[in-house]
Amino acid sequence: MSHRKTDLGIPCREKSAKVVLGLVVLSLAMLSGCVLAPEGIVEEQARLNSQSTAFEPRFDARQLPVLPTPAHWRDVLRRAFLANGELESAYFE
């Protein structure tokens, strides 16, 4: 049985297998989640988190916005985020 060859002289099955293998390797590399981060990033983030509380109002001192009539879904969602600390923190995580 003769195999059909591409312009480069590589059989079609081998070429498609190499393409599939290349896509699998590329997908795995993208899923690994590698990042280039400077040293000490964790310590810096902890320091920023400890200092940020001085710039934020206490949760119970927040002023909730009045909902307009009729209320748009974005207004309702914004008020819900401001009224519920767990919802707000889950959103920003």
Steps between C-alpha positions, in 0.01 A plus 500: 500500500648834405473797733409837364784744561487871570711759323779445753513127440348418841206259495167667589442279806837587648445869437157501665634299795779757547247784487278332759799430724612863467153624596489269803842620619398862449174447688680338794749785513217755508313310773802480728444861609862603509560864584809710532473671838774685685637364825321618812162548334319308776654713774423820311137395452468423872648840587259677265202311642597593856528871410189525281258483793598854602362630168173307498196599706375249757242269350223608737576870429436472128216702350277287280375674185128558463348290224337707226150425385487301280823328603733373229663161560844662529376729778359203689822303455716793616288544813516125568881508483512793740250341741652151512870473584520127420354557155742785433806304612395193301462718190847650535667163569 
